[in-house]
Amino acid sequence: MVAASHARAATIITDPPLRGALTQGGFALGSTWADARITLDGVPVAHVNGHYLLAFDRDAGPAADLLITRASAVPDHRPLAIAPRAWRIEHVDAPFHPPAMPDDAFAAIRREELARIDAARSANASAEGWRQGFQWPARGRISGLFGSQRTYRGGVAGSYHGGTDIALPSGTIYNAPADGVVVLAADKPFTLEGNLLMLDHGMGLVSAFLHSSALLVKEGDRVTQGQPIGKVGMTGRASGPHLHWGMRWREARLDPLLFAPAIA
């Protein structure tokens, strides 16, 4: 098994402290007054009794602006420094899209798939998984890292890799990394993601699991941390059996390696 090197969570010294990794693809958990109003770069951030989540896209800039206000109190203004990261280049021995499908047909199907994915991300399910310490859905060799710039068979350039790949035999069961609600369970394979499963952990934080050989839950199900939810496969665009675990907060793509304990 190959150890994956990545930035680990660190305590950020503020009053009160933020807990997490203030880095591209990272996140932080914080707490404040129950009646506070929170914004990040001017955009409101929801909270539950003062407990809140912040996260930062793979391409986030070097600074973010956190502002916490409440009636009859001095605003709490916290400039945040977001650490940059270096991204590797990876080659994937698979076609950019199904080779037997014409470009216009692929584009039409893809529009429908992306509409379903966007709707699932906007579900805003009521769940508390975002407050838990995340667990690995399955353990194995890390075969693909978040943020890597990818090229595909024939030298076709693609977007960066939006998750962490874990190489495992087909049929291996994977589990929910935290509590959540199933907001998408594909009834047939998507062109790229294959059998796609998406979990809403609450507060805008969503996990996606790609390429499954089978799904063990259905849309609307509430799942608990450690519950079996699917089986590893290689459906969709995949060069071998593996589990792709992606995470997103609002529009920010996040690195799962920063949420779960170090895998050795």
Secondary structure, DSSP 8 states (H G I E B T S, - for coil): ---------EEE-SSS-EEE--BTT-EEEEE--TT-EEEETTEEE-EETTEEEEE--TT--SEEEEEEE-TTS--EEEEEE-B-----EEEESS-SS-TTS-HHHHHHHHHHHHHHHHHHHT------GGGS----SS-SEEEE-TT-EEEETTTEEEEE--EEEEE--TT-EEE-SS-EEEEEE-SS-BTTTBEEEEEE-STTEEEEEEEESEESS-TT-EE-TT-EEEE-B--SS-SSSEEEEEEEETTEEE-GGGTS----
